[in-house]
Amino acid sequence: MNAVKRDSQDICFVPDGDYAEFIEQYTGKVYEGGDFIDTHGNVLGRHRGLIRYTVGQRRGLRLSMKSAMYVQSKNIADNTITLCDNNGLFSKSLVAADFNWIAYDKMDYPVQLKARVRYNQKEQRAIATQISGDTVQIEFIQPQRAISKGQAVVLYDGDVVVGGGTIK
């Protein structure tokens, strides 16, 4: 019965769940390997292409380290992936661009709302400040794990969607 069936989080037409391979074949672009680095720029090993990793990822790095390491960020310009310990994944703020206001025309002053940076995340208390026409600074009350550039952030006022933008 579909009503009790678990929600799918995958693209159903990708064979074997190998999204990177599918995207490379579809686009004709090959994502070359590069360096895994730590937060000080020290090389820790080699990755298999930026497309194969997500911020917060721990499994599948294919590195032998003394302690658990996670993807903190990806740098397209120099083809590096920065790794950190779990504590390095937490941040209290973000900037969202291309912000689409739904409930308001604009914000003239900072407003306490709730924000979500993942589709299945519980809404988190935050203060939103419009810093230009379509750019919003969001300061969380509690640090959030693995805020990812390029993903969406959505602001809520109770049950009302205030708006959303792309995390920079």
C-alpha positions in Angstrom: 0.0 0.0 0.0 1.5 3.4 -1.0 0.2 5.2 2.0 2.6 3.3 4.3 5.4 3.0 1.8 8.7 4.8 2.8 9.3 8.0 0.8 11.9 7.7 -2.0 14.8 10.0 -1.8 16.5 8.7 -4.9 16.2 9.4 -8.6 14.4 6.2 -9.7 15.8 6.0 -13.2 19.5 6.0 -12.2 20.9 2.5 -12.6 22.5 1.0 -9.5 22.2 4.4 -7.7 25.4 5.6 -9.3 24.4 9.3 -9.8 27.9 10.5 -10.7 28.3 8.0 -13.5 24.8 8.9 -14.8 25.6 12.6 -14.8 28.9 12.1 -16.5 27.3 10.0 -19.2 24.4 12.4 -19.6 26.5 15.6 -19.8 29.6 14.1 -21.4 31.7 15.8 -18.7 34.2 13.9 -16.7 34.9 15.0 -13.1 38.6 14.5 -12.5 40.0 13.4 -9.2 41.8 15.9 -6.9 43.1 16.3 -3.4 41.4 15.8 -0.1 42.8 18.5 2.2 42.4 19.3 5.9 41.3 22.8 7.2 45.0 23.9 7.1 45.5 22.9 3.5 47.5 19.7 4.1 46.9 17.0 1.5 45.3 13.9 3.1 44.7 11.8 -0.1 43.0 11.8 -3.4 39.3 12.0 -4.2 37.5 10.6 -7.3 35.8 13.8 -8.5 33.8 16.5 -6.7 30.5 15.2 -8.0 30.9 12.0 -5.9 30.8 13.8 -2.5 28.4 15.8 -0.4 28.9 18.1 2.5 28.7 16.2 5.8 29.6 12.9 4.1 31.7 10.4 6.1 31.3 7.1 4.3 32.9 6.3 1.0 35.9 8.6 1.3 38.3 5.7 0.9 40.8 7.2 3.3 42.4 5.5 6.3 42.4 8.2 9.1 43.0 8.0 12.8 39.6 9.5 13.5 36.3 10.0 11.5 36.6 12.8 8.9 33.7 14.5 7.1 33.4 16.5 3.9 33.3 20.2 5.1 33.4 21.9 1.7 34.2 21.4 -2.0 36.2 23.9 -4.0 35.5 23.8 -7.7 38.2 26.3 -8.6 41.1 24.2 -7.3 39.3 20.8 -7.4 39.8 20.1 -3.7 37.6 18.7 -1.0 38.2 19.9 2.6 37.7 17.4 5.3 37.2 18.1 9.1 36.0 16.4 12.2 32.4 16.4 13.1 32.7 19.7 15.1 33.9 21.4 11.9 30.6 20.9 10.2 28.6 23.2 12.5 27.9 26.8 11.6 25.6 29.5 13.1 25.0 31.6 10.0 24.5 31.6 6.3 23.9 34.0 3.5 21.1 33.2 1.0 21.0 34.8 -2.4 18.2 34.9 -5.1 15.8 35.1 -2.2 12.2 34.9 -3.2 9.9 36.7 -0.8 6.4 35.1 -0.5 4.8 36.5 2.7 6.6 39.9 2.6 7.7 42.4 0.0 10.9 43.0 2.0 12.2 43.0 5.5 13.0 46.5 7.0 14.6 45.1 10.1 15.9 41.7 11.5 13.1 39.3 12.3 13.1 36.1 14.3 11.6 33.3 12.3 12.3 29.6 11.8 14.5 28.2 9.1 15.1 24.9 7.4 18.2 24.0 5.4 17.2 20.4 4.6 13.8 19.1 3.5 13.5 16.6 6.4 15.0 18.9 9.1 13.0 20.3 11.9 12.5 24.1 11.6 15.2 25.9 13.6 14.9 29.3 15.3 16.9 32.0 13.5 17.1 35.7 12.9 16.8 36.8 9.3 18.2 40.2 8.1 17.7 41.4 4.5 21.1 42.7 3.5 20.2 43.7 -0.1 17.3 43.3 -2.5 17.5 39.5 -2.9 20.1 38.6 -0.2 19.4 37.5 3.3 21.7 36.9 6.3 20.4 34.1 8.6 21.8 33.7 12.1 20.7 30.5 13.9 20.2 30.5 17.6 21.9 27.0 17.7 24.7 26.0 15.3 23.5 23.8 12.4 25.3 20.8 10.9 26.5 20.7 7.3 25.0 23.8 5.8 25.6 23.3 2.1 26.3 25.9 -0.5 23.9 25.6 -3.4 21.1 24.1 -1.4 17.9 25.9 -0.4 17.0 27.6 2.8 13.4 28.3 3.6 12.0 30.7 6.2 8.8 30.1 8.1 6.6 32.3 10.4 4.5 29.6 12.1 2.8 27.7 9.2 3.4 30.5 6.7 6.3 30.2 4.3 8.0 33.6 4.3 10.4 32.8 1.4 13.5 31.0 0.4 16.8 31.3 -1.4 20.0 29.6 -2.4 22.7 29.2 0.3 25.9 30.9 -0.7 
